[in-house]
Amino acid sequence: MDVAAQIIDVRNPRTGEVDFSFTAASPEEVRCKAQELRHGQVVWGALPLEERLSLMRKWADSLEANCAAIVAADSVDTGFGQTSRTAPRLLAPLVRSVCDEAPKQYQDALRDGPSPFDADLRYETVLQPIGLVGVISPWNAPVWLSLLRSILPLAAGCAVLVKPSEVTPRFIAPVLESLRAVPELAAVFGFVQGAGPTGAALIENVDFISFTGSVPTGRKVAEACSRRLIPFEVELGGKDPLIVTARADLERAVAAAARGALRSTGQACFALERIYVERPVHDDFVALLAQRCEEVALNHPDPMSGHIGPFIFAPQAAIVDSHIDDALKKRREDRYGWQEL
């Protein structure tokens, strides 16, 4: 299929209906956008640090002014998940925090002095922006993980091109609206929309990749970056264990387990995935956890009540079903062999 003509439909997690769509960026459109941002980066990167930070503080003000619209868009895409209601409100404070800390970090990174190998030689640190940073972000916390990976490179004088998940793209419009107040920043910060082919095109046109997502896709990103010999960072899936010892306060442990596993319907990189309980308190812990889970309620029809919302990405339901089936088949080992759970 011609990527330039590909229409991607977006499903509303709360209704299951497709109520939004967009045209995926073609490789040529990605290349042109990257070229446009590179042109802006020449000017942006040449600005004195304090001038860049002043402009970013202005953007923080605009993010606050547009926060309600960003929250609304992010909430629709994520089924009104908890992260979508809280994370956008943290963006402006994060930008200001980066701006406050950047001058000291910059100074601390500077080194100069005589060479330890040759007294006739001296060295001096010269810090330069890396150029164009590409960000590929996931669907579970769309606006937060897109901007979290963008703010530091922008402060450092880089341009940033973001390819958000095609599952959750609605936040892009209000974020772009926030950038209208700072045209200098809008010239070096942009978005391209699409699925895997658009992400692959992004990698071919940037100088650094920041990827957050699954291990299988992370491997593809690492291989593509390695072929181009460009640096990259990847934040991939984990197993997030909780260990409960015999000395633990079981009420607190159960509260932590429920909160850690169920917050945002488990759709978070730090969501609890496995629990190891010391044998003497195992049965008591399980009983208390089962009791706590009986109190968990769906946030339907009111998205602002209850605890469990819809899956943002519909295929996750099948994955969870497979986990449940696997757990029911598993056995645990005791001192004398294997017993049914």
Order of alpha helices (4+ residues) and beta strands (2+ residues): beta-beta-alpha-alpha-alpha-alpha-beta-beta-beta-alpha-beta-alpha-alpha-beta-alpha-beta-alpha-beta-beta-alpha-beta-alpha-alpha-beta-beta
